[in-house]
């Protein structure tokens, strides 16, 4: 559905009118399910693209930099489209795995680590990175987690744990950019504000910069587990001196200013102590020599010792000698063994052969899982058993130390155990792995159908569940929040399943999983991840000859490219989608693709093509009886008409869209259409109606707890109050909006608000403060690349500089502002600046030159039916004629201006002109 963007970007002089294009762009409603999240993230850092393109080719913009925040929310590149961009949470997280009772001694290593941290903190020095290396199974992760729990009070801002999969069987090491995206989301950065793009290096740098800024003044602990290389982890290192980073790796990763620690196999006495404790046998019942030999046989590695002790604990009738005999037999069967992976493999085999046949099969199936961690539902799908049975098996494997338990009732195989399970299953010689992947993909398709029902907006079509979904045990997702939490938790696993399915040539599953993930990825992002998914799906559909599926994948690719402001690529993908749909006479998909094309052309100021695409899409939607699509096309057509200064047509189209949104009970669609209508009515001078629409929109945003759009609505209300003479009411509204935007980190909205406040200060007589605020907003607009915002700030700066006598500076500001606005095709904004310029020339004693500016402004204002600028131009012409020709000249123009001002309700200006007319008649 459409999320209408009614962001009224104010303007200049006496309250200033809104630049038509700027308003159009910032208020753009994104059609389809995830449009608003997409806009929220996109506009916060990329709103400028909307303004650059009126006559300028857009290309090459991909990475959203550190302040990335969208002017709508999500569309998933963050979050569901009906969810507001949440305020960034404070960094107080507790994501460490639970500490283990099996931890044994390591007193020397712990003292080295604890002493290093204490010394650095007491001296006020930056904390060095601590590199913890060691062989597989030596307990590196256990040591790091145990130390993390002991140090947690020293790092009150949070403790974070990331598995980098450096040596995980069947998984590629996590790329630094992907890890950064997870970390940023974990510390509360809305997903849509996480930088994305095609340049992996640039995106990683941007994410790293945002990550460092988030931790700059924090005291947090970060455990980077299972690192493959220093290059992989370097971008993840915080820049501040108050954060502690613990890195575990099988490799010796050495760099400057770091503390390197090795966690080796346990000393024999400590290994024996661990074995005795975990076996729960009295010491005097164990043969010391036999126990010594047992721990020696598994290399004194904690993982192997734990498994051996668990075997003995679960077999009360066994003696230590019995266990030794079985271990030796396993070693002989498995061949040559040595310290490290192979040494501990014998203990795996011993534990595995001790399982019941059904549990052995279950364990082997876990080795086929493409993802990392799983819950009982996923395990049940993998093994083809009921969820209750899967829970029993998981608990049994945990009791037998063959699987690790993680927070949230999730489980994970140790890297070595995963490799062992896959070896047992003989994946390359059997179809079992294909069937397991098919089962888990079918489960995810069913679960995604459930989740999509919760996150989709009213009337949106969601990908259906598989035909055999009734045989799948789906998770219980009762609310939108639960659905979003589940989607975020399973995101990496589902994408891993897509990759595995593609590798197995299960192309139908690839296409369906990509389609099922599309609604979430539109809203939650990151969008570069979505681009890769939809490219894979399009190629999979091509291989199967499914043109409709290929069209769907290309259309999704086009939508995501639009969110990323990669307009040429978006147009290419959407045109290809239209062609694919036409090949199979798929009219619904074609309508959606045309609607999306219309939006892209609108953003690039190709208004004729935009109107054509939306009109064609509207006709198709009406033929199909697709009410939501009809509303979206109408709303987008209305924005295109407004950009063409066809205000009456814009009101008609937007009003029809509003009626349908209300019919569908789509609150976001309703609110955004109300805001769009408010913007148009403000441009038309219908201030009472504009204020009513903005207030209604604000009320809905408040009910939806959408603080971002509440702030935009407040700015729009403040602009109307300023135009109608309520300066203090405007100040209060803009100040409240500024608080929201500052708390949310929404830089574009904050720049707009500061500019509005600059106008208020100028109208209140504080020209110096107005200049300070306007220069701040100008700097932000330029940093964000917002040409429309830059022009509006320059126009207001010209007015303020003129007030304090900086004539040349003011003229230069006006000149540059007009140049930008003409390039953008913004005639309303140009008329406004010309009126300001004329006023400055008139007060500077240049009435003839001033009149030329007012004449030009009058022509523009009448051409686009902008009454406020028409009245200002008439007033300026009347005053120029009065000045040149003496009292009595220009009276007709002044009276015409009064008539329009009265109709608009601009009473203060009317009073001023009438005093002048009275002085003449009297």
N, C-alpha and C positions, 0 to 999 in steps of 0.2 A: 504494500500500500504506500500511498504517497505521504511523505512527511513534508509538509509545506514549510518553507523557510520564510518567515515574515520578518526578516531582520531589517528594520528600517534604518538605513544609514543616513544620519542627519546631514544637514548642511549648514549653510552659512547665513550670514546676515540675519538680523532680526529673527532668527529661528531657522532660516535656511530650508530650502526644499530638498528633497531626497533625490540623488542622482539616479535617473531611471535605470541605467544599466547596473549600477552597483547594487541597488535594491534587488533588482531581478536576480542577479547572480547569488547574492548572499541569501536570498529568500528562496532559492531553488528547492523544489520539493523533489525528493528522489523517489521515483516510482518503484514499486515492488517491495517485497517483504523486508529487505534489509536496508532500505534506502536511508533511513535517518541515521543509523549508526555510521554508515559510510560517510554521510555529509558531515556529521559531527567531527569525526577525526580529520576529514579532508579539509574542511573549511578553516579549522583552527590554524593549520600551518600552510594551507594551499589555497585559501580563498583568493589570493592574488591572481591565481591562474585564470580565474573567471574574468578578471578585468584586463589582463594582459592581451587577451586574444581577440578583441574586437578589431580585427584587421592584422593580427599578428599570428604567425604560425606557431602552434604549441608543439614542442617536442623536447624530449630528453629530460623531463622532470620526473624523477622516480623516488628518490629517497626523501622521506619526510623526516626532517631533522628534530633535534631534541625537544622542541616545544610542541611537536605535532599534536594538535587537538582538534577534533572535527566540530564543525559548526552544526552538526545534527548529531547523533552519536555514532557500527557498528557495525553502520551496518556491519555485521560482525565485522573488521576488522576489526574491533572490539569488539560487540554484544548484540543482542537481539534488537531489532529495530524498534520495538516499542519500549525499550528500556532506555532511560536517560543515562547520560554519561555520569557515573557516580563520582563523587568527590574522591580525590586520591586519598587512600587510607594511609594513616601513619604507619611507619615501618616498625611494627612490633609483631614479629612472627615467631612461631615456634614449630619449625618444620623438621627438626632433627628426628631421625629414627629413634625408637626407644632404646635406652641403655640395656645392656645385657648382663645377666647374672653370671654368665660364663667368663667374664673378664678376669684375667689372672695376672696379678702382679704388674709387670711393665713399669716398676717403680722408677727405674733409672730414666727410661724414656719420658715418663710423665713429669718427673722432676725437671728434666731438661726443658720440656715444653712450658710447664707452668712457670719455671724460673725465668725463662726468656720473656714471657708475656708480662710477668710482674715487673721485671727490671725495666722494660721499655715503657710501661705505663707510669711507673714511679719517676722515671727521668723525663717524662713528657715527650718521648721520642715516638716516631712512627713505628708501628708494629711491623716486623718483617714477615714475609710469607714463609710458612713452615711447610717444607716438602717432606712427605712421609712416604718412603719407598719400601719395597720388600717383595718377596716371592708370593705367588698365588696361595691363598689359604693361610698366610702368616698372621692375619688379623689386623691389617692396616685400617680397614674401615671401622672395625670394632674399636680400635684404639682411638681413632679420630673422633668417633661419636662419643665414646666415654669421656675423652678430654673435653669435648664440646659441652657436655652436660656439667662437668666440674667447673668450667669457665663461664657458664651461662650468666651468672650474676654480674660478671665484669662487662657483659655486653647486653645491656638491657633493651637495646633497640631491635633485637631480634637475632635468631639463629637460623640460618638457611642451609639446606643440604641439596646438592645437585649431583646426580650421577651422570658423568660425561661419557659413559659407555666406551671407554678407551680400549677395553679388551673383552667386550661382551660378545659371545658367539652369536653369529647371525645378525648382528647390528653394527652399523657403521658408527664410528665415533661421532658424538654430537658436535655439530659445527658451532663455533663460538657465537655466531649470530643467532642460532636457534636457542642456545643456552641463555643468551642475554634476553631474548624475548620472553622466555619462561621466568627469568629472574625479575624482569621489569613488571610483568603481570603479577608476580607473587608479592611485590612490594607496593601494589596498589596503582600502578600506572595503567589507565584504561588502554585496552588493547589497541584501540584506534589511534592512540598517540604514540605507539611504538613505531619507529621509522621502518619503512619498507621501500623496496625498489629492486631493480634488476642488477644493479652493480653491487655484488655481494660485499666487496671490500668497503664501499662507501656506506652501505647500510650497517655493516658491523661496526664501523667507526662511529656512526651516528648513535647507534644503540649503546655502544660503550660510553660515549660522552653523556648520554642521558642517565645511564646506570651510575656513572661516577658522580654526577650531580645529585642523584637521589641519596647517595651514601656519604656525601661530602662532609656533613656535620654529624654523622651517626656513629654510634658504637655498636657495631654488629659483628657477628661471627658467621663466616661463610666456609662451608666444607665443600670442596670440589673433589668429588670421589672418582676414582678410576680414570685419571687423566691419561691421554695418549701421548701428548707432547706439550712442551712449554708454549708453543705457538697456539695450541688450542685454548689454553687457559689464560694467556696473557691479557686478552681483551676483557676478561671477566674480573680482573683485579680492581678493587675500589681504589679511587684516587686519594681518599682521605686517610689521615694518619691514625684514626681511631678504630679502624676495622681490622679484625684478625682473619687471616685466610689460612686454612689447613688444606693441603693438597695431598691426595693419595695417588700412587701410581706404581705399576710394576717396574717402570723404568726409573732410572736415576735422572731426574730433571733438575739441572743445576743452572742457576742464574745468579746475578749479583745481588747482594744484600738480602740473602735468604738463609734461613736455618734449614739445613738438610739433616733429616733423621731417618735411620733405617730401622724397620721393624722386622726382625729376623725370626726364625723358628725359636720356640721357647727353649730356655735351658731345660735339660732333662728333668731337673727337680721340679720346676714349675709346670712342665707338661704332665708329670706324674700327679702333682697336686690338683691340676685341672681335671684329669681323668678321674681321680678318686672322688672329687666333689660332685661331678656330674653323674657318675655311676651310682651314687648314693649307696655305696657299699661301705661297711665299716672297714677301716684300714687293716685291722688285724685279720680280716677274712680274705685279703688279697695277697697273692704271692708277689713280693716286691720285685723279684727278678723277672717274672713274667710281665708285670706291668711295665717295667723298664723296657723290655723288649717290644711290647706293644706300641709304646709311644715312639720308640726308635724306628719301628717299621713304617710308621706314617710320617717320618721326618720331623717329629715334635711340632708339627703344624697345628695350630689351634683348631682349624676346621676338621682335620682328620681325627684329632684327639676327641673332639666333641662327638663326632659320629660314632667312634668306637665305644665311648662311655655310654652313649644312648643305647647302643646295641645291648650292652651288658645290663643296663638298667631295665630294659624291656624284656629281659629273659632271666628271671630270678633263678632258674634252675641251672644256668650256665655258670661255670667258673671262669676265671681269667684265662686259664689254660685252654678251655674250650674256645674262647674267643680268639686266642692266639692261633689255634689250629685252623680255624676258618679263615683268618686273615692271611695266613701263609698260603692256604689253598687258592685264595683269590689272587694273590700275587703271582703264583705260578700260572694260573689260567690266563692272566692278562699280559703275561710276558715280562720283558725287562722293565723294571721300575727304577726310578731315581727320585731324588728330592724334588719337591715342587709339585707340578700338576700330576705327574705320573705316580709319585709316591702316594698322594692322597686318593688317587683313583681306586686303589684297592679297597680303601675304606668305603668309597661310594658303592662299589660292587657288593661289598658285604652287607651294607645297609639295604641296598636294593633287593638282593636275593632274600632278605628277611621279610619283605612285604608280601601281603596276600596277592594272588594273581590279579584281582581286579584293581588293586591299588598300584601294582606294577604298570598295568596298562594305562591307568590314569596318569602316572608319573611320566611315562613316555610321551603321552599326548601333550603334556605341558611343554615339552621340548619343541613342539611345532609352533608355539605361539609366536607370531611375528613381533609382538610388542614387548614391553618390559615388565610391567607389573599388572596383575589381574585380580579380579574378585571372583566370587563363587559363580556368578552368572556367566562370565567369560569361560571359566574353567569347565562349567557344565556344558557349554556349547562345544568347546574343544573336544571333550571326551564323549559327548553324546549321552550324558547322564542327567538325571534331575538335579536341580540346584541343591536340594537337601543332601543328596549323595555326594555332590561336589564339595560341599562344606565339610562333610565327614572326612573325605579324602584329604582335603587341604589341612584340616586340623591334625590328621594322622601323620601326614608328611612333615608338618611342623614339629610335632612331638618327636619324630624320628630325625630331626635336624636336616631334612632334605629340602626344606624350603624356608625362606625367611618371611616373617610377618611384618607388615608396614602399617602405618596409621590408616584408619579408614577401612579396616577389614580387608586389606589388600595384601597380596603375597608376591614374592619375587624369588626366582631361582638364582642362586649364586652363579657367577659366570662359569665356573668349572662344572657345576651340577647341570647347567643348561647344556653345555657341550657334551657332558656324559649322557644326558637323556636323549639328545639327538643321535648320538652314536648308537645307543641301544635300539632306537627306532629304525635305524638303517634307512634314513630318509631317502637316499638316492636309489634305493632298490625296492621301493614300495610306493603304492598309491595312498597309503594312510595319511601322509602329510598333506596331499591335495585335498582329501576328504575333510581333514581337520580344519584346513584353511577355509574350505567352503562352508563348514558348519559355523565357524566363528564369524565369517563375513555375513552369513544369513542372520546370525544373532544381532550383529551390529546394525544391519538394515532394519530389523524389527524395532530395536531400541531407538534408533534414530527417528523412525516414524512416530514413536511415542513422544520423544523429546521435541520434535518439530511441531507437533500439535500444540505444545505448551508455549513455544516461543514465537509461533507465527501470528501475524496480525489478523484481525477479523477479515474473513473472505479470501485469505491467501490460500493458494493451492500448495500442499506439501507432498513430497514424494511418498508414495504408498508403501506399506509394509510388504514383505514377500508374501507370495500366495500361500506358503506353508507356515506363516507366522504363528498360527495357533499351536504349533508343536514346539515353539520356542518359549523359554521362561524369560520374560522381559523384566527389567527393573521397574520398580514402582516409582514413578515420577509424578507427584501430585500437584506440583506448582511450577511456575516459570523459573523460580530460583533454583529448585531442585534439578530441573532440566538443564539449566545453564551450568550448574556445578558439575553435573554428570558429563556434559559435553566437554567441558574444559579438562576434566580428569582423563577422559578417554581419547581426547584429540590425537595425541601422539600415537596411541595404539591403533586407532582407526586408520591413520595415514600410513602406519607401518603395514597394516593389513592390505591397503591399496597397493603398496609397493610389492608385497609378496604375491598378491593375486596377479598383478601385472607380469611379474617374473614367471609365474606359472601359466601364463596365457589364458587366465580366467577373465577375459576382457569384459564379459557381461557384468561380472561383479564389480570390476573397476568402474564402469560407467555408472552403475546404480549407487555405489558408495559415494562417488564424487557428487552425484546429484543430491543424495541425502545429506551430505555435509555442507552443501552450498548455502542453505539459509543461515547456518551458524557462522560459517566463515565470512559471509558478507557482513555480518554484524560484528563479529569478534575479531576477524583478521588473525594474524597479520596477513595482508593481502598478497605479499609475494609468495607465501605458502599456498594460498588459494590459486595463484597463477600456475604454479607447478602442478597442482592437482588437476585443474581443468585442462591443461595442456595434455596431461597423461590420458585423461578421459576422452578428449577429442581424438587422439591418436588410436586409442582402444576402439572407439566407435568406428573409426575409418577402417580398421582392420576387419571388423565384423560386417561392414557395409550398412550399418544402421544410421541412416541419414538424420532421422529425427533425433537420436541420441547425440549425434555429432553436433547438430544444431543447438541442442540444449547446452552442451559443454562449451561451445564457442560463444553462446550468448552469455553464459556465466563468466567466461573469460573476459568478454567485453565489458560487463558490469564492473568487475574487479579492476580492470584497467582504467575505467573511468574514475573509480574511487582513488586510484593512484595518480590521477591527472595525466596519464599516458594516453592522450586523446587520439593521436594517429593510430596507435595499436588498438585502441578501443573501437574505433571506426572500422578498421580492417576486420577484427574478429566479429563484430556485429553484422557487417555486410556479408561475411562468409556464412554467418548463422542464417540470415535471411535467405541466401541462396540454397542452403541445405534444407530449410523448411519448405521452400517453394518446390523443391524436387519431389517432395512427398505430400504436397498440398496440406501442410500442417499450419493452419491459419492462426491458431492460438499462439504458437511459438513465434510465428512471424510477427504478430501484433506486438508481442512483448519486445522482440528485437527492434522493431521500428520505434516503439516508445523509447527504448534506451538510446537508439541512434538520435532521436529527436532531442533528448537531453544533452547528448554530447555536442550536437550542432548548436544548441542553445548556448552552451558554455563557451563555444568557440565563436559566438556571434554570427554564425551562419543562419540567420533568422528565417530566410525563405525555405531552406532545406529543413530546418527544425519544424516550421509550421506544416510543411508538406508531410513529413514523417508522422507527426502527431495526428494530423487529420486522417491519414490513411490508417493509422493504428486505431483511432477512435471508431472509424467505420467498421473495421474488423471486430472490435470488441462488441459493438452494438449488434452486429450480425450474430455473434456467438452468445449474446446475452451475458457477457462477462462484466458484471457491474463494477467490480473493483478496478479492472483494467480500464473501463470507461471513465471512472473517476480520475484515475491517474493520468490518462491522456488529456482529459479536460483541464486538469490542474496545470499540467505542463504546457498545454496550449495557451492557457491564460497567462502564464509567465512569459511565454514568447510574445504574445500580443502586447504585454506591458513593455517588454524590451523594445518593441516597435512603436511605442508611445500610442498604441491603440487602446486607450484606457477603458472605453465603454465595452469593447469586445473582451478585454481582460476580465472585467467585472462579470460579464455574462457567463463566460466559460468557468470562472472560478466559483461562481454561485451555483452552477449546475453540479460541479464537483462536490461542493459542500453538502448539497442536498443528498447526494449518493452516499457520501461518507457517513452522514447522519443515519441514513437508511440502513447502512451496514453496521452501525454502532462502532465505527472506527474512530476512537477518540483522538488519536494522533492525526489522522487525516483531517478530522474536523478542526482541530486546533491550528494546524498548519494552513489550511485553507482560510480560516478566519484571519490569520495573520497576513496572508497574502492580500486578502481583500482590504485589510486595514491599511496596508502600504499603498495600494492603488488609490483608495479613497483619500488618503493623506495627500498624494500627488495631485488629486483632483480638487483638493481644497475642502472636502467634506469631512471636517475635523471631528464633529460630533460622532458621525458614523464610524470614522476610523478609530476613535478612542473606544467606542463600544466594542468593536471587533477585537481590538488588542486586549481589552479587559476580559472578554470572554475567553480568548485564547489563553491568557495568563491563568485564569481560573482552572482551565483544564490541565495545563502544565503543572499547576500546584497539586491538583488531585492525583496526577501521575507521578508526583515527586520528581519532576524533571527540572532541576535547578538551572541547567544551561539555558533552556528555552524560556524559563521564567525571567532570566536576566535579559534575554533579547527582547521579550515582551515589555519589560520595564523600560528599556531604552526607547522603544517605540512609543510607549505611553508618555514618557518624558518629552519626546520630541513634539508630540501633539500639544502637550501642556505648554511647552515653550512657544510654539507657534501661536497659541491662543492667549499668551500673556501671563500664564501662571509660572513665573520664573522659579519660585521657591518649590512649587510642586515638582517641576522638572528637575531641580537640583536634588530633591529627595529621591526621586525615582532613579536617576542616574547614579547616585551614590550607593543605593542599594544594589543596583546592577554591578557596580564596580566591586563591591564586596564579594558577590557571587563569583564573578569572573576571576578575581584574584585568588580566591580559595580553590577554584577548580583548575587554575593554571591555564585558562582559555585566553591565549594572547590576542587573538584577533578581536574577540568580543571586548576584551579589556581596552584595546586600542580605540575601538569605536566609542566606548564609554568615556574614556579620557577626552576624546575629541568633543563629545557632547558637553562634558563639563567645562571644557575650554570655552565653548560658545556661551554657556550660562555665565561664566565669569566675565566674559567680554560684555555681555548685555547688562551685567550688574555693575559695570564700571571698573572692573579689575583687569585692565588690559595686560598688565605685566604678567599676572598669574595665568591669564588666558594664553599668552605666548608660550609660557613655560610648558603648559599642558599640551598645547598644540604641537610644539616641537617634539615632545615625548611621543605623541601619537604618530607624528610623521616619521620618526626614527623607526618605530615598530613596523609601520606599514612598509617602509622600504626594506627592512630586514625580512619581512614576510613576502615581499614582492607584490604587495597589493597596490596596483596602479590607481584604482578608483579611490582607495583610502588616501593615498598620497595626494591626489588631486583635491579631495575634499579638505584635507588638512591645509594644503597650500592656500586654498581659497580663503579659509578662515584666518590663516596667518596674515594674509594680505589685509584683511579688514582690521585686525588688531594692530598691525604695524602702522597702518594709516592713522589710527587713533592716537598713537604716541609720536607721530610725526616722521616716521621712517618711510617717506614717500617712495624713494627709489626701490627700497626693499619690498614694499608692498606691491609696486607695479611688477617687479620681477616674479613675485609669488603668483600674481594673477596670470601673468603671461605663461608661466610653466604649467599652471593648473589648466588653463584653456587648451594648451597644446596636448596635454594628456587626455582631456575629455573629448576633444575632437578625434583623437586617435581611437578612442573607445566608442565613438558614435553616441555619446551621452549628451543629447541636446538639452535636456532639462538642466543638467549640471552646468552645461556651458552657459545657458541663459542666466543662471544664478550668479556665476562668476562675472559675467559681463555687467550685470546689474551692480554688483559690488564695485567693480572697476569704475563704472560710470559714476557712482556715488563719490568715490575717492577723487576722481578728476573734477567733479563739480565743486566739492569742498576745497579743492586746491586752486580754484579760479580758472578752470579750463572747461567752461560749459559747452562750447562747440564740440570739442572732442568727446566730452561726456555724453552729449546727445547721440552721437554716432553709436556708442556702445549700447545706450538704452534702446535705440531703434532696432539694432540687431537682436537684442534680447527679446524685444516685443514680438518680432517676427518668429523667432524660435518658439516662444511661449504659446503664441496663438496657433502655431502649426501643430504643436503636440497637446494643446488644450491643458496647459498648466496654469491655472488661474493666479496662484500666488506670484509667480514670476511675471505674469502679464500685468498684475496690479503694480508691482514694484517698477516695472519698465515704464508704465504710464505715469506713475508718480515722478520718476526721474525725468521723463520728457517734459512734464508740466513744470517742474522746478527749473529745468534748464531754460525753457522758453520764458518763464517769469524773470529769471536772472538777466537774460539777454534783452528781452523786449519790455521789461518793466511790469509793474502791477497790472493785472488784467490779462496778461498773456499766459497761455498754458492752463487757463481755468478749466477748459473742457476736459483736458487730459487728467487734471487733478480730480475733477468730479467723477470721471469714469473710474479712476483708481479707488476713490472712496466707495463707490457702489460695489466693486468687487471685494474690497476689504470688509465691508459690512456683511456681505454674504458669507464670507469666510469666518467672520467673528473675530477679526484682528482689530480690536477696539482701540488699542493704544495708538496705532498708526493713524487711524481715522481721526482721533482727537487732535493729533498734531497737524494734519492737513486742514482740518476744519478751522483751527485757530488761524492758519495762514489765510484761508478764504475769507474769514470774518474780518481780518485786518484790511483786506482789499476792499470788501463791500462797505466796511464802516468808514 
